[in-house]
Amino acid sequence: MRYEIGYAAMCEQFTPMDLVQYCQKAEAAGFKGHMVSDHFNPWTPQQGQSAFVWTLLGALGMQTQGDFGTGVAAPGYRIHPLVLAHAAATTAQMFPGRFWLGLGAGEALNEHVVGGYWPEAPERLERLDECLEIIQKLLSGKKVRHSGKYYRVESCKLWTRSDPPPPIYIATAGPINSEKTGRNADGIIIPGAGDEKLKMLLEKFEKGAKDAGKNPDEMPRILQIHVSWAKTQEEAEQQAVREWPNGGMAFAKADIRQPEEFEAMAKIVRLDDFKNRVLMTHDLTAHRQHLQRFIDLGFTAVYVHNVGRNQEAFIEAYGKEVIPHLKWPPKVTRVGSGAGSAR
């Protein structure tokens, strides 16, 4: 099992070439992988960007050495699952053993743009299940014909692909989908939440894996968290409210369609709304303790997004004061190191 602290690259906030440079700096500082967001829109106009993730991934593969993947792509709306499988297969073939495909059920913010009906949550999960089936078959090299409830594929196969195919990790925040993810996918991605909920989701994931005859201890358990670090406490708090107000919105956001709607909601966001959602502090010891807690809960990878514009300072601070002091389970293989190496 590979364990890592990874860098979360947010396409909503920075240009793609800036993100490539930040990922390079993060890797040099000790971050061991990259999770790249897949958005068509930023959450708020203030964030200001939203590059096409697949173009960025190609550049990232050429300019870095560690593993990387989508955090996360939503098949079946903007992009048909066949096309998404094609993109994933090509990326995996170009960068063997480094690319993983993160999938999720999607949000109206990014997926409504093609003008189709935006379904309720149960249907979104059904669509994700059907897309996963199509993508897995295509990535395996099979010739696929599919006529399902939501999608059709007419007798095709992927000619450029990797062997083995890239692992697929499913993002989920609910118990039913967590258990299903354990059965059907190669690993799980969970957004930050309270300890009890995280424990419950991991337990459901492990149960699903065992029911499918898998060993959950050999499957990645990935967490994405948002933090706000700056050199002073005041700036750490201010940048969270200014740059990432969506992090303080403790309600379902999957049906909201426009960045301007989030901008309007941001006016009522206060510092207290970030509690237990975004760690806001200049104290790097607190950041270290925050990450260690998730490692102790059983996560094999934690991808960290600092919500501020101060990415280079954050990367340097974490590289010196946080990452080297974390304690992992013994005999772990680190991404970018030789097979069987221990830490």
Secondary structure as GFF3:
##gff-version 3
##sequence-region A 1 343
A	DSSP	beta_strand	4	9	.	.	.	ID=ss1
A	DSSP	alpha_helix	16	29	.	.	.	ID=ss2
A	DSSP	beta_strand	33	36	.	.	.	ID=ss3
A	DSSP	alpha_helix	53	63	.	.	.	ID=ss4
A	DSSP	beta_strand	67	70	.	.	.	ID=ss5
A	DSSP	alpha_helix	81	94	.	.	.	ID=ss6
A	DSSP	beta_strand	99	103	.	.	.	ID=ss7
A	DSSP	alpha_helix	108	111	.	.	.	ID=ss8
A	DSSP	three_ten_helix	112	114	.	.	.	ID=ss9
A	DSSP	alpha_helix	121	139	.	.	.	ID=ss10
A	DSSP	beta_strand	144	147	.	.	.	ID=ss11
A	DSSP	beta_strand	152	156	.	.	.	ID=ss12
A	DSSP	beta_strand	168	171	.	.	.	ID=ss13
A	DSSP	alpha_helix	175	184	.	.	.	ID=ss14
A	DSSP	beta_strand	187	191	.	.	.	ID=ss15
A	DSSP	alpha_helix	195	211	.	.	.	ID=ss16
A	DSSP	three_ten_helix	216	218	.	.	.	ID=ss17
A	DSSP	beta_strand	221	228	.	.	.	ID=ss18
A	DSSP	alpha_helix	233	243	.	.	.	ID=ss19
A	DSSP	three_ten_helix	245	248	.	.	.	ID=ss20
A	DSSP	alpha_helix	259	266	.	.	.	ID=ss21
A	DSSP	three_ten_helix	271	274	.	.	.	ID=ss22
A	DSSP	beta_strand	278	280	.	.	.	ID=ss23
A	DSSP	alpha_helix	284	297	.	.	.	ID=ss24
A	DSSP	beta_strand	301	306	.	.	.	ID=ss25
A	DSSP	alpha_helix	311	321	.	.	.	ID=ss26
A	DSSP	three_ten_helix	323	325	.	.	.	ID=ss27
###
